[in-house]
């Protein structure tokens, strides 16, 4: 009797079917939101962070410039 019942005969349907995977647009939108939302929210503070990074780069460049001139000239 158990063999006549289709769940025993074929088993349960798979959880995820590759041809029915339509969740990727939502996943990409969520990822885009998670990347863009902090940029929008922290936008005014990013200018000061960017200035700090540029100042740090200029400081390191001024330290390395004499060594670079010595090595490459």
Backbone as JSON, one array per atom type, in Angstrom:
{
  "sequence": "XXXXXXXXXXXXXXXXXXXXXXXXXXXXXXXXXXXXXXXXXXXXXXXXXXXXXXXXXXXXXXXXXXXXXXXXX",
  "N": [[0.81, -1.19, 0.0], [2.0, 1.2, 0.68], [3.67, 1.75, -1.47], [2.0, 2.6, -3.47], [1.35, 5.17, -2.95], [2.18, 8.48, -3.87], [4.13, 10.15, -2.47], [5.81, 8.27, -1.28], [6.68, 6.91, -3.44], [8.0, 8.72, -5.22], [9.29, 10.49, -3.58], [9.89, 13.46, -1.56], [9.43, 16.78, -2.95], [12.26, 18.63, -4.21], [13.96, 21.13, -2.22], [15.02, 23.48, -3.37], [14.72, 24.43, -6.64], [16.65, 24.71, -9.51], [15.69, 25.92, -11.89], [13.67, 27.49, -11.0], [14.73, 29.57, -9.59], [14.3, 32.57, -8.71], [15.17, 34.48, -6.98], [17.45, 36.0, -7.15], [17.43, 38.73, -8.2], [16.31, 40.16, -6.07], [18.21, 39.65, -4.13], [20.45, 40.97, -5.18], [19.49, 43.58, -5.14], [19.19, 43.97, -2.39], [21.87, 43.73, -1.58], [22.95, 45.96, -2.95], [21.56, 47.99, -1.65], [22.57, 47.68, 0.95], [25.17, 48.47, 0.52], [24.98, 51.08, -0.5], [23.32, 52.56, 1.22], [24.74, 53.19, 3.72], [26.58, 54.99, 2.63], [24.95, 57.09, 1.85], [23.78, 57.78, 4.28], [25.98, 58.41, 5.95], [27.14, 60.4, 4.5], [27.78, 63.28, 4.88], [29.84, 63.09, 6.81], [31.77, 61.71, 5.48], [33.37, 63.35, 3.98], [35.22, 64.5, 5.77], [36.56, 62.2, 6.59], [37.66, 61.4, 4.18], [39.38, 63.56, 3.71], [41.14, 63.17, 5.82], [42.32, 60.75, 5.06], [43.57, 61.52, 2.68], [45.4, 63.4, 3.68], [46.98, 61.69, 5.23], [48.05, 60.09, 3.19], [49.56, 62.03, 1.78], [51.44, 62.68, 3.75], [52.82, 60.24, 4.08], [53.79, 60.02, 1.49], [55.51, 62.21, 1.4], [57.46, 61.34, 3.16], [58.47, 59.14, 1.82], [59.35, 60.12, -0.58], [62.11, 61.21, -0.69], [63.56, 58.8, -0.48], [62.65, 57.4, -2.7], [63.53, 59.1, -4.75], [66.3, 58.81, -4.41], [66.66, 56.09, -4.97], [65.63, 55.72, -7.59], [66.94, 57.58, -9.16]],
  "CA": [[0.0, 0.0, 0.0], [2.86, 2.38, 0.72], [4.26, 1.99, -2.78], [1.02, 3.23, -4.35], [1.25, 6.59, -2.58], [3.25, 9.16, -4.61], [5.29, 10.6, -1.69], [6.74, 7.17, -1.05], [7.18, 6.47, -4.73], [8.91, 9.7, -5.82], [9.97, 11.26, -2.55], [9.43, 14.85, -1.48], [10.05, 17.66, -3.95], [13.47, 19.29, -3.71], [13.73, 22.44, -1.61], [15.34, 24.54, -4.33], [14.84, 24.02, -8.02], [17.46, 25.73, -10.2], [14.95, 26.65, -12.9], [12.74, 28.39, -10.33], [15.48, 30.47, -8.71], [14.07, 33.96, -9.09], [15.49, 35.31, -5.84], [18.69, 36.76, -7.31], [17.27, 40.19, -8.29], [16.11, 40.68, -4.73], [19.49, 39.58, -3.43], [21.3, 42.05, -5.68], [18.96, 44.85, -4.64], [19.53, 44.05, -0.97], [23.3, 44.02, -1.51], [23.15, 47.34, -3.36], [21.07, 48.84, -0.57], [23.5, 47.61, 2.07], [26.38, 49.22, 0.18], [24.7, 52.48, -0.8], [22.67, 53.22, 2.34], [25.69, 53.88, 4.61], [27.17, 56.14, 1.94], [23.98, 58.18, 1.9], [23.57, 58.18, 5.67], [27.2, 59.01, 6.49], [27.69, 61.27, 3.47], [28.46, 64.49, 5.37], [31.06, 62.76, 7.55], [32.76, 61.09, 4.6], [34.31, 64.38, 3.53], [36.31, 64.61, 6.74], [37.33, 60.96, 6.53], [38.44, 61.46, 2.94], [40.46, 64.53, 3.92], [42.12, 62.55, 6.71], [43.05, 59.75, 4.27], [44.44, 62.25, 1.75], [46.5, 63.95, 4.48], [47.85, 60.58, 5.57], [48.77, 59.73, 1.97], [50.57, 63.06, 1.51], [52.5, 62.55, 4.75], [53.63, 59.07, 3.72], [54.48, 60.34, 0.25], [56.63, 63.12, 1.69], [58.52, 60.55, 3.79], [59.03, 58.18, 0.87], [59.88, 60.82, -1.75], [63.57, 61.21, -0.76], [64.05, 57.44, -0.74], [62.32, 57.11, -4.1], [64.46, 59.89, -5.59], [67.62, 58.22, -4.28], [66.69, 54.78, -5.59], [65.32, 55.76, -9.02], [67.7, 58.56, -9.94]],
  "C": [[0.86, 1.26, 0.0], [3.43, 2.72, -0.66], [3.29, 2.67, -3.74], [0.9, 4.73, -4.08], [2.43, 7.34, -3.2], [4.37, 9.71, -3.73], [6.29, 9.49, -1.42], [7.39, 6.72, -2.35], [8.25, 7.41, -5.28], [9.7, 10.5, -4.8], [9.47, 12.69, -2.53], [10.07, 15.7, -2.57], [11.29, 18.33, -3.38], [13.15, 20.69, -3.18], [13.95, 23.57, -2.61], [15.48, 23.93, -5.72], [15.61, 25.08, -8.79], [16.68, 26.52, -11.24], [13.94, 27.62, -12.28], [13.45, 29.37, -9.41], [15.33, 31.91, -9.2], [14.36, 34.9, -7.93], [16.7, 36.19, -6.04], [18.47, 38.25, -7.52], [17.06, 40.82, -6.92], [17.4, 40.67, -3.93], [20.42, 40.7, -3.88], [20.81, 43.4, -5.2], [19.28, 45.03, -3.16], [21.02, 44.37, -0.8], [23.59, 45.46, -1.9], [22.68, 48.29, -2.27], [22.03, 48.84, 0.61], [24.8, 48.35, 1.78], [26.12, 50.72, 0.05], [24.13, 53.22, 0.41], [23.66, 53.86, 3.32], [26.35, 55.08, 3.94], [26.24, 57.34, 1.97], [23.86, 58.7, 3.33], [24.78, 58.92, 6.24], [27.85, 59.96, 5.5], [28.39, 62.52, 3.99], [29.76, 64.2, 6.11], [32.14, 62.18, 6.65], [33.77, 62.09, 4.07], [35.49, 64.52, 4.48], [37.16, 63.35, 6.76], [38.21, 60.95, 5.28], [39.6, 62.43, 3.08], [41.54, 63.94, 4.81], [42.95, 61.52, 5.94], [44.0, 60.43, 3.29], [45.63, 62.85, 2.5], [47.49, 62.85, 4.86], [48.68, 60.15, 4.36], [49.86, 60.74, 1.66], [51.73, 62.99, 2.49], [53.42, 61.38, 4.4], [54.41, 59.33, 2.44], [55.67, 61.26, 0.49], [57.77, 62.38, 2.39], [59.22, 59.65, 2.78], [59.69, 58.88, -0.31], [61.41, 60.87, -1.78], [64.16, 59.83, -1.06], [63.8, 57.07, -2.2], [63.25, 57.85, -5.04], [65.86, 59.29, -5.56], [67.7, 56.91, -5.06], [66.54, 54.89, -7.11], [66.11, 56.8, -9.8], [69.18, 58.26, -9.98]]
}
